[in-house]
Amino acid sequence: MHILSDVVSTMLEWMKDLGYFGILFGMMVEVIPSEVVLSYAGYLVSAKEITFVGAVIFGTIGAVLQNWILYAIGRFGGRPFLEKYGKYLKLKKKHIDIAEGWFTKYGAGIVFTARFVPIMRQVISIPAGMARMSFGLFTLLTALASLPWSLLFVYLGWKLGDQWETIDEEAGKYIHEAILVALGLLIVYVVYKIVRSRRKAS
């Protein structure tokens, strides 16, 4: 745990030095959780090191870039790549199987709704790439879902200020609500798909 704390501290100091590009890179590689990166960005906003709008924009861009990488892995590497190197990228087969099942069953729209579900937020990009989903639509849906995530955690970090490290306690209720919203959106989307398919059949 001590080593992990040292790594996190070093990454955050490095992020502070790089400013907006530190946020972008931190979100893109996600060595530490995106919630931590964005909350620390919010703290930097409270310290007047960066602006709120800038933190949100670069956080969102970083999230999109990360998912571009995962999309590319799915599109150009596919199952053979994942079976060989997935464990090094912390991509568990069971999560990829679930994400692929979701994408097959619900289509491209799941790329948006899955962004609000832990773990699936990143993994859903892989079957999207494997299915050769339109890159433009993929980017649009990813950006639309990543924006509120960035807004939430930058805002919470900004409000918490020096106490930003307590983000887990503060964000818990919001994440729970986000999951409920995601489930609600998923239900609406599934109903829409069912109604649409039945109309086509008739």
DRENPA-3360 file (N, C-alpha, C; in nm, 2 decimals, always signed):
BEGIN
1 = MHILSDVV = +0.08/-0.12/+0.00/+0.00/+0.00/+0.00/+0.09/+0.13/+0.00 ~ +0.20/+0.12/+0.07/+0.29/+0.23/+0.08/+0.35/+0.26/-0.06 ~ +0.38/+0.15/-0.13/+0.44/+0.17/-0.26/+0.34/+0.23/-0.36 ~ +0.21/+0.18/-0.35/+0.11/+0.24/-0.43/+0.09/+0.38/-0.40 ~ +0.09/+0.42/-0.27/+0.07/+0.56/-0.23/+0.19/+0.65/-0.29 ~ +0.31/+0.59/-0.29/+0.42/+0.67/-0.35/+0.40/+0.69/-0.50 ~ +0.36/+0.58/-0.57/+0.33/+0.59/-0.71/+0.23/+0.69/-0.74 ~ +0.11/+0.69/-0.67/+0.01/+0.79/-0.68/+0.05/+0.93/-0.66;
9 = STMLEWMK = +0.13/+0.95/-0.55/+0.18/+1.08/-0.52/+0.27/+1.13/-0.63 ~ +0.36/+1.05/-0.68/+0.45/+1.09/-0.79/+0.37/+1.12/-0.91 ~ +0.27/+1.04/-0.95/+0.19/+1.07/-1.07/+0.11/+1.20/-1.06 ~ +0.06/+1.23/-0.94/-0.01/+1.35/-0.92/+0.08/+1.47/-0.92 ~ +0.20/+1.46/-0.87/+0.29/+1.57/-0.88/+0.33/+1.60/-1.02 ~ +0.35/+1.49/-1.09/+0.38/+1.50/-1.23/+0.27/+1.57/-1.31 ~ +0.15/+1.53/-1.28/+0.03/+1.58/-1.34/+0.01/+1.73/-1.31 ~ +0.05/+1.77/-1.19/+0.04/+1.91/-1.15/+0.14/+1.99/-1.23;
17 = DLGYFGIL = +0.26/+1.94/-1.25/+0.36/+2.01/-1.33/+0.32/+2.03/-1.48 ~ +0.25/+1.93/-1.53/+0.21/+1.93/-1.67/+0.08/+2.01/-1.69 ~ +0.00/+2.03/-1.59/-0.12/+2.10/-1.60/-0.23/+2.03/-1.68 ~ -0.29/+2.09/-1.77/-0.39/+2.03/-1.85/-0.35/+1.90/-1.92 ~ -0.22/+1.90/-1.97/-0.18/+1.78/-2.04/-0.15/+1.67/-1.95 ~ -0.12/+1.70/-1.82/-0.11/+1.60/-1.72/-0.24/+1.53/-1.69 ~ -0.35/+1.61/-1.69/-0.49/+1.55/-1.68/-0.52/+1.46/-1.80 ~ -0.49/+1.51/-1.92/-0.52/+1.44/-2.04/-0.44/+1.30/-2.04;
25 = FGMMVEVI = -0.31/+1.31/-2.01/-0.23/+1.19/-2.01/-0.28/+1.09/-1.89 ~ -0.31/+1.15/-1.78/-0.35/+1.07/-1.66/-0.48/+0.99/-1.70 ~ -0.57/+1.06/-1.77/-0.70/+0.99/-1.81/-0.67/+0.89/-1.92 ~ -0.58/+0.92/-2.01/-0.55/+0.84/-2.12/-0.49/+0.70/-2.08 ~ -0.40/+0.70/-1.99/-0.33/+0.58/-1.95/-0.40/+0.52/-1.83 ~ -0.46/+0.60/-1.74/-0.53/+0.55/-1.62/-0.45/+0.45/-1.54 ~ -0.33/+0.49/-1.51/-0.25/+0.42/-1.41/-0.31/+0.42/-1.28 ~ -0.37/+0.54/-1.25/-0.45/+0.56/-1.13/-0.59/+0.58/-1.17;
33 = PSEVVLSY = -0.70/+0.55/-1.09/-0.84/+0.56/-1.14/-0.87/+0.70/-1.19 ~ -0.96/+0.71/-1.29/-1.00/+0.84/-1.34/-1.06/+0.93/-1.24 ~ -1.13/+0.87/-1.14/-1.19/+0.95/-1.04/-1.09/+1.03/-0.96 ~ -0.97/+0.96/-0.93/-0.86/+1.03/-0.86/-0.80/+1.14/-0.94 ~ -0.78/+1.11/-1.07/-0.72/+1.21/-1.16/-0.81/+1.33/-1.17 ~ -0.94/+1.31/-1.19/-1.03/+1.42/-1.21/-1.05/+1.50/-1.08 ~ -1.06/+1.43/-0.97/-1.07/+1.49/-0.84/-0.95/+1.58/-0.80 ~ -0.83/+1.53/-0.84/-0.71/+1.61/-0.81/-0.71/+1.73/-0.91;
41 = AGYLVSAK = -0.76/+1.71/-1.03/-0.78/+1.82/-1.12/-0.87/+1.93/-1.06 ~ -0.98/+1.88/-0.99/-1.07/+1.98/-0.92/-1.00/+2.05/-0.81 ~ -0.91/+1.98/-0.74/-0.83/+2.04/-0.63/-0.74/+2.15/-0.69 ~ -0.68/+2.12/-0.81/-0.60/+2.22/-0.88/-0.68/+2.35/-0.92 ~ -0.80/+2.32/-0.95/-0.89/+2.43/-0.98/-0.91/+2.52/-0.86 ~ -0.94/+2.45/-0.75/-0.96/+2.53/-0.62/-0.83/+2.61/-0.58 ~ -0.72/+2.55/-0.62/-0.59/+2.62/-0.59/-0.56/+2.72/-0.70 ~ -0.65/+2.74/-0.79/-0.63/+2.84/-0.90/-0.51/+2.81/-0.99;
49 = EITFVGAV = -0.47/+2.68/-1.00/-0.36/+2.64/-1.08/-0.41/+2.63/-1.23 ~ -0.54/+2.58/-1.24/-0.60/+2.57/-1.37/-0.74/+2.61/-1.37 ~ -0.81/+2.62/-1.48/-0.95/+2.66/-1.48/-1.05/+2.53/-1.48 ~ -1.17/+2.55/-1.43/-1.26/+2.45/-1.42/-1.30/+2.39/-1.56 ~ -1.32/+2.48/-1.65/-1.36/+2.45/-1.79/-1.25/+2.37/-1.86 ~ -1.12/+2.42/-1.84/-1.01/+2.35/-1.90/-0.99/+2.21/-1.84 ~ -1.01/+2.19/-1.71/-0.99/+2.06/-1.65/-1.10/+1.96/-1.70 ~ -1.22/+2.01/-1.72/-1.33/+1.92/-1.77/-1.30/+1.88/-1.92;
57 = IFGTIGAV = -1.26/+1.98/-2.00/-1.23/+1.96/-2.14/-1.12/+1.86/-2.16 ~ -1.01/+1.88/-2.09/-0.89/+1.79/-2.11/-0.92/+1.65/-2.04 ~ -1.00/+1.65/-1.94/-1.04/+1.52/-1.88/-1.12/+1.44/-1.97 ~ -1.21/+1.51/-2.04/-1.30/+1.44/-2.14/-1.22/+1.39/-2.26 ~ -1.13/+1.48/-2.31/-1.04/+1.44/-2.42/-0.96/+1.32/-2.39 ~ -0.90/+1.32/-2.26/-0.82/+1.21/-2.22/-0.90/+1.08/-2.22 ~ -1.02/+1.09/-2.17/-1.11/+0.97/-2.16/-1.14/+0.91/-2.30 ~ -1.16/+1.01/-2.40/-1.19/+0.97/-2.54/-1.06/+0.90/-2.60;
65 = LQNWILYA = -0.95/+0.96/-2.57/-0.82/+0.90/-2.63/-0.80/+0.76/-2.57 ~ -0.83/+0.74/-2.44/-0.81/+0.61/-2.38/-0.90/+0.51/-2.45 ~ -1.02/+0.55/-2.48/-1.11/+0.45/-2.54/-1.08/+0.44/-2.69 ~ -1.02/+0.53/-2.75/-0.97/+0.51/-2.89/-0.87/+0.40/-2.89 ~ -0.78/+0.40/-2.79/-0.68/+0.29/-2.78/-0.75/+0.15/-2.77 ~ -0.85/+0.15/-2.68/-0.92/+0.02/-2.66/-1.00/-0.02/-2.78 ~ -1.05/+0.08/-2.85/-1.13/+0.05/-2.97/-1.03/-0.01/-3.08 ~ -0.91/+0.05/-3.09/-0.81/+0.00/-3.18/-0.76/-0.14/-3.15;
73 = IGRFGGRP = -0.75/-0.17/-3.02/-0.71/-0.30/-2.98/-0.82/-0.40/-3.03 ~ -0.95/-0.37/-3.01/-1.05/-0.46/-3.05/-1.06/-0.47/-3.20 ~ -1.04/-0.36/-3.27/-1.05/-0.36/-3.42/-0.94/-0.43/-3.49 ~ -0.81/-0.40/-3.45/-0.70/-0.45/-3.52/-0.63/-0.57/-3.45 ~ -0.66/-0.59/-3.32/-0.60/-0.70/-3.25/-0.70/-0.81/-3.23 ~ -0.82/-0.78/-3.19/-0.93/-0.88/-3.17/-0.90/-0.98/-3.06 ~ -0.96/-1.09/-3.07/-0.95/-1.19/-2.97/-0.81/-1.25/-2.95 ~ -0.74/-1.27/-3.07/-0.60/-1.33/-3.05/-0.51/-1.23/-2.97;
81 = FLEKYGKY = -0.52/-1.10/-2.99/-0.44/-1.01/-2.91/-0.48/-1.01/-2.77 ~ -0.61/-1.01/-2.74/-0.66/-1.01/-2.60/-0.62/-1.13/-2.52 ~ -0.63/-1.24/-2.59/-0.60/-1.37/-2.52/-0.45/-1.38/-2.49 ~ -0.37/-1.31/-2.57/-0.22/-1.31/-2.55/-0.18/-1.20/-2.45 ~ -0.23/-1.08/-2.47/-0.18/-0.97/-2.39/-0.28/-0.90/-2.29 ~ -0.41/-0.95/-2.30/-0.51/-0.89/-2.22/-0.48/-0.88/-2.07 ~ -0.41/-0.98/-2.01/-0.38/-0.98/-1.87/-0.28/-0.87/-1.83 ~ -0.20/-0.84/-1.93/-0.10/-0.73/-1.90/-0.17/-0.59/-1.90;
89 = LKLKKKHI = -0.28/-0.58/-1.97/-0.36/-0.46/-1.97/-0.47/-0.46/-1.87 ~ -0.47/-0.56/-1.78/-0.58/-0.58/-1.68/-0.72/-0.59/-1.74 ~ -0.72/-0.66/-1.86/-0.85/-0.68/-1.92/-0.89/-0.83/-1.90 ~ -0.98/-0.85/-1.81/-1.03/-0.98/-1.78/-1.12/-1.04/-1.89 ~ -1.10/-1.17/-1.92/-1.18/-1.23/-2.02/-1.33/-1.22/-1.99 ~ -1.36/-1.24/-1.86/-1.51/-1.25/-1.83/-1.57/-1.11/-1.86 ~ -1.50/-1.00/-1.83/-1.55/-0.87/-1.85/-1.57/-0.84/-2.00 ~ -1.47/-0.89/-2.08/-1.47/-0.87/-2.23/-1.59/-0.95/-2.28;
97 = DIAEGWFT = -1.61/-1.07/-2.23/-1.73/-1.16/-2.28/-1.86/-1.09/-2.25 ~ -1.87/-1.03/-2.13/-1.99/-0.96/-2.09/-2.02/-0.84/-2.18 ~ -1.91/-0.76/-2.20/-1.92/-0.64/-2.29/-1.96/-0.68/-2.43 ~ -1.90/-0.79/-2.48/-1.93/-0.83/-2.62/-2.07/-0.88/-2.63 ~ -2.12/-0.95/-2.52/-2.26/-0.99/-2.52/-2.35/-0.87/-2.52 ~ -2.32/-0.77/-2.45/-2.40/-0.65/-2.44/-2.41/-0.58/-2.58 ~ -2.29/-0.57/-2.64/-2.28/-0.50/-2.77/-2.36/-0.58/-2.88 ~ -2.34/-0.71/-2.88/-2.41/-0.80/-2.97/-2.56/-0.78/-2.96;
105 = KYGAGIVF = -2.61/-0.78/-2.83/-2.75/-0.78/-2.81/-2.82/-0.64/-2.82 ~ -2.75/-0.54/-2.78/-2.81/-0.40/-2.78/-2.76/-0.31/-2.88 ~ -2.65/-0.34/-2.95/-2.60/-0.25/-3.06/-2.52/-0.14/-3.01 ~ -2.49/-0.04/-3.10/-2.40/+0.07/-3.08/-2.44/+0.16/-2.96 ~ -2.57/+0.17/-2.94/-2.61/+0.26/-2.83/-2.56/+0.22/-2.69 ~ -2.52/+0.10/-2.67/-2.47/+0.05/-2.54/-2.33/+0.12/-2.51 ~ -2.27/+0.17/-2.61/-2.14/+0.24/-2.59/-2.16/+0.36/-2.50 ~ -2.28/+0.42/-2.52/-2.31/+0.54/-2.43/-2.35/+0.49/-2.29;
113 = TARFVPIM = -2.45/+0.41/-2.28/-2.50/+0.37/-2.15/-2.40/+0.30/-2.06 ~ -2.31/+0.22/-2.12/-2.22/+0.14/-2.05/-2.11/+0.23/-1.98 ~ -2.10/+0.35/-2.03/-2.00/+0.44/-1.97/-2.02/+0.47/-1.83 ~ -2.14/+0.45/-1.78/-2.18/+0.49/-1.64/-2.17/+0.37/-1.55 ~ -2.13/+0.25/-1.61/-2.12/+0.13/-1.53/-1.97/+0.10/-1.50 ~ -1.93/+0.08/-1.37/-1.79/+0.05/-1.34/-1.74/-0.07/-1.42 ~ -1.61/-0.06/-1.46/-1.54/-0.16/-1.54/-1.59/-0.16/-1.68 ~ -1.72/-0.17/-1.70/-1.77/-0.17/-1.84/-1.74/-0.04/-1.91;
121 = RQVISIPA = -1.72/+0.07/-1.84/-1.69/+0.20/-1.90/-1.58/+0.19/-2.00 ~ -1.48/+0.12/-1.97/-1.37/+0.11/-2.07/-1.38/-0.02/-2.16 ~ -1.42/-0.13/-2.10/-1.42/-0.26/-2.17/-1.51/-0.25/-2.29 ~ -1.62/-0.18/-2.28/-1.72/-0.18/-2.39/-1.66/-0.13/-2.52 ~ -1.55/-0.06/-2.52/-1.48/-0.01/-2.64/-1.42/-0.12/-2.72 ~ -1.39/-0.23/-2.66/-1.32/-0.34/-2.73/-1.42/-0.41/-2.82 ~ -1.54/-0.46/-2.78/-1.63/-0.52/-2.88/-1.68/-0.42/-2.98 ~ -1.68/-0.29/-2.95/-1.71/-0.19/-3.05/-1.61/-0.19/-3.16;
129 = GMARMSFG = -1.49/-0.20/-3.12/-1.38/-0.21/-3.22/-1.39/-0.34/-3.30 ~ -1.41/-0.45/-3.23/-1.42/-0.58/-3.30/-1.53/-0.58/-3.40 ~ -1.64/-0.51/-3.37/-1.76/-0.51/-3.46/-1.74/-0.40/-3.57 ~ -1.63/-0.33/-3.56/-1.60/-0.22/-3.66/-1.71/-0.12/-3.66 ~ -1.75/-0.08/-3.54/-1.85/+0.02/-3.53/-1.80/+0.15/-3.59 ~ -1.89/+0.23/-3.65/-1.85/+0.36/-3.70/-1.76/+0.44/-3.60 ~ -1.64/+0.48/-3.64/-1.55/+0.54/-3.55/-1.60/+0.68/-3.51 ~ -1.67/+0.75/-3.60/-1.73/+0.88/-3.57/-1.84/+0.87/-3.47;
137 = LFTLLTAL = -1.93/+0.77/-3.48/-2.04/+0.75/-3.39/-1.98/+0.71/-3.25 ~ -1.88/+0.62/-3.26/-1.81/+0.57/-3.13/-1.76/+0.69/-3.06 ~ -1.69/+0.78/-3.13/-1.62/+0.89/-3.06/-1.73/+0.99/-3.01 ~ -1.84/+1.01/-3.08/-1.94/+1.10/-3.03/-2.01/+1.05/-2.91 ~ -2.04/+0.92/-2.91/-2.11/+0.86/-2.79/-2.02/+0.85/-2.67 ~ -1.89/+0.83/-2.69/-1.79/+0.82/-2.59/-1.77/+0.96/-2.52 ~ -1.76/+1.06/-2.61/-1.75/+1.20/-2.56/-1.87/+1.25/-2.48 ~ -1.99/+1.21/-2.53/-2.11/+1.26/-2.46/-2.13/+1.19/-2.33;
145 = ASLPWSLL = -2.08/+1.07/-2.31/-2.09/+1.00/-2.18/-1.97/+1.04/-2.09 ~ -1.85/+1.07/-2.15/-1.74/+1.11/-2.06/-1.75/+1.25/-2.01 ~ -1.82/+1.33/-2.07/-1.83/+1.47/-2.03/-1.90/+1.48/-1.89 ~ -2.01/+1.42/-1.87/-2.07/+1.43/-1.73/-1.99/+1.37/-1.62 ~ -1.91/+1.26/-1.66/-1.82/+1.20/-1.56/-1.71/+1.30/-1.52 ~ -1.65/+1.36/-1.62/-1.55/+1.46/-1.59/-1.61/+1.58/-1.51 ~ -1.72/+1.63/-1.55/-1.79/+1.74/-1.48/-1.81/+1.70/-1.33 ~ -1.86/+1.59/-1.31/-1.89/+1.55/-1.17/-1.77/+1.54/-1.08;
153 = FVYLGWKL = -1.66/+1.48/-1.12/-1.55/+1.46/-1.03/-1.46/+1.58/-1.03 ~ -1.45/+1.66/-1.13/-1.38/+1.79/-1.12/-1.45/+1.88/-1.03 ~ -1.58/+1.88/-1.04/-1.66/+1.96/-0.95/-1.65/+1.92/-0.80 ~ -1.66/+1.79/-0.78/-1.64/+1.74/-0.64/-1.50/+1.78/-0.58 ~ -1.40/+1.76/-0.66/-1.26/+1.79/-0.62/-1.25/+1.93/-0.59 ~ -1.31/+2.01/-0.68/-1.30/+2.16/-0.66/-1.37/+2.20/-0.53 ~ -1.49/+2.15/-0.50/-1.56/+2.18/-0.38/-1.49/+2.13/-0.25 ~ -1.43/+2.01/-0.26/-1.36/+1.95/-0.15/-1.23/+2.03/-0.12;
161 = GDQWETID = -1.16/+2.08/-0.22/-1.04/+2.15/-0.20/-0.93/+2.07/-0.14 ~ -0.87/+2.11/-0.03/-0.77/+2.04/+0.04/-0.81/+1.90/+0.08 ~ -0.94/+1.88/+0.09/-0.99/+1.75/+0.14/-1.03/+1.66/+0.02 ~ -0.97/+1.69/-0.09/-1.01/+1.61/-0.21/-0.99/+1.46/-0.20 ~ -0.89/+1.42/-0.11/-0.86/+1.28/-0.10/-0.98/+1.20/-0.03 ~ -1.07/+1.27/+0.02/-1.19/+1.20/+0.08/-1.30/+1.18/-0.03 ~ -1.26/+1.19/-0.16/-1.35/+1.18/-0.27/-1.43/+1.05/-0.27 ~ -1.37/+0.94/-0.22/-1.45/+0.81/-0.21/-1.58/+0.82/-0.13;
169 = EEAGKYIH = -1.57/+0.89/-0.02/-1.68/+0.91/+0.07/-1.78/+1.00/+0.00 ~ -1.74/+1.10/-0.06/-1.83/+1.20/-0.12/-1.89/+1.15/-0.24 ~ -1.81/+1.08/-0.32/-1.86/+1.04/-0.46/-1.95/+0.92/-0.45 ~ -1.95/+0.84/-0.35/-2.02/+0.72/-0.34/-2.17/+0.73/-0.38 ~ -2.23/+0.83/-0.32/-2.38/+0.84/-0.35/-2.40/+0.88/-0.50 ~ -2.31/+0.96/-0.55/-2.32/+1.00/-0.69/-2.30/+0.89/-0.79 ~ -2.20/+0.80/-0.76/-2.18/+0.69/-0.84/-2.30/+0.59/-0.84 ~ -2.36/+0.57/-0.72/-2.48/+0.49/-0.71/-2.59/+0.54/-0.79;
177 = EAILVALG = -2.61/+0.68/-0.79/-2.71/+0.74/-0.87/-2.68/+0.73/-1.02 ~ -2.55/+0.74/-1.05/-2.51/+0.73/-1.19/-2.54/+0.59/-1.25 ~ -2.52/+0.49/-1.16/-2.55/+0.35/-1.20/-2.70/+0.33/-1.23 ~ -2.78/+0.39/-1.14/-2.93/+0.38/-1.15/-2.97/+0.45/-1.28 ~ -2.91/+0.57/-1.31/-2.94/+0.64/-1.44/-2.90/+0.55/-1.56 ~ -2.78/+0.49/-1.55/-2.74/+0.41/-1.66/-2.83/+0.29/-1.68 ~ -2.88/+0.23/-1.57/-2.97/+0.12/-1.58/-3.10/+0.17/-1.65 ~ -3.15/+0.28/-1.60/-3.27/+0.34/-1.66/-3.25/+0.37/-1.81;
185 = LLIVYVVY = -3.14/+0.42/-1.85/-3.11/+0.45/-1.99/-3.11/+0.32/-2.07 ~ -3.04/+0.22/-2.01/-3.03/+0.09/-2.07/-3.17/+0.03/-2.10 ~ -3.26/+0.04/-2.00/-3.39/-0.02/-2.01/-3.47/+0.05/-2.12 ~ -3.46/+0.19/-2.12/-3.52/+0.27/-2.23/-3.47/+0.23/-2.36 ~ -3.34/+0.21/-2.37/-3.28/+0.17/-2.50/-3.32/+0.03/-2.55 ~ -3.33/-0.06/-2.45/-3.37/-0.20/-2.49/-3.51/-0.20/-2.54 ~ -3.60/-0.13/-2.47/-3.74/-0.12/-2.51/-3.75/-0.06/-2.65 ~ -3.67/+0.05/-2.67/-3.67/+0.11/-2.80/-3.63/+0.01/-2.91;
193 = KIVRSRRK = -3.52/-0.07/-2.88/-3.48/-0.17/-2.98/-3.58/-0.27/-3.01 ~ -3.65/-0.32/-2.90/-3.75/-0.42/-2.92/-3.87/-0.37/-3.00 ~ -3.92/-0.25/-2.97/-4.03/-0.19/-3.04/-3.99/-0.17/-3.19 ~ -3.87/-0.12/-3.21/-3.82/-0.10/-3.35/-3.81/-0.22/-3.43 ~ -3.76/-0.33/-3.37/-3.75/-0.46/-3.44/-3.88/-0.52/-3.47 ~ -3.98/-0.50/-3.38/-4.11/-0.55/-3.40/-4.18/-0.48/-3.52 ~ -4.16/-0.35/-3.52/-4.22/-0.27/-3.63/-4.16/-0.31/-3.76 ~ -4.03/-0.34/-3.77/-3.97/-0.38/-3.89/-4.02/-0.52/-3.93;
201 = AS = -4.05/-0.60/-3.83/-4.10/-0.74/-3.86/-4.24/-0.74/-3.92 ~ -4.31/-0.64/-3.87/-4.45/-0.63/-3.91/-4.47/-0.55/-4.05;
% end
